[in-house]
Amino acid sequence: MTSGYFGKLYDIIFTDDLNGAQAIIAVLLFRIAENRRKRPAFDAPDFIRYSSSFVAMLMDNSLLTEMGIKLDQLNHRIFDDARELIETKGDEYHSGAMSLIEVALSVLYKDQNVSLQRLAAKFRRGDLLETLLEIFHRLPNLLKKVSE
């Protein structure tokens, strides 16, 4: 891979802190998201064709949350545990990520019908990412309220 492929994000993605376990886990999660994009279910939402990176990011957040760790704690010592969770819960992580993206898009578009062109643009801009992260970080508190 070259810096041209990742563009401006190369130095953000490939930091000195990135270790092999983190890189491999990221690839495993991205493969799940990409495989679902390439072979979507018949009832998959239109945004699936633009969402692989976002889905993989959210899947990673779900994995780390389930493991009770932060990214910098993911290393070779717990790699097998992370890989096993991906193998057993990858579909669940993917479904959850897709649901969060649906919620974020409905917040941003206020349930309007959206053209594929506008949808693609939304995935290129930062407002979707900000909305997703806000929803993801508020999710544990929202789930607590629902269960009370």
Secondary structure, DSSP 8 states (H G I E B T S, - for coil): --HHHHGGGHHHHS-TT--HHHHHHHHHHHHHHHHHHHS--TT--GGGGG-HHHHHHHHHHHHHHHHT--GGG--TTTHHHHHHHHHHHHHHHHHHHHHHHHHHHHHHHTT----HHHHHHHHHSHHHHHHHHHHHHHHHHHHHHHH-
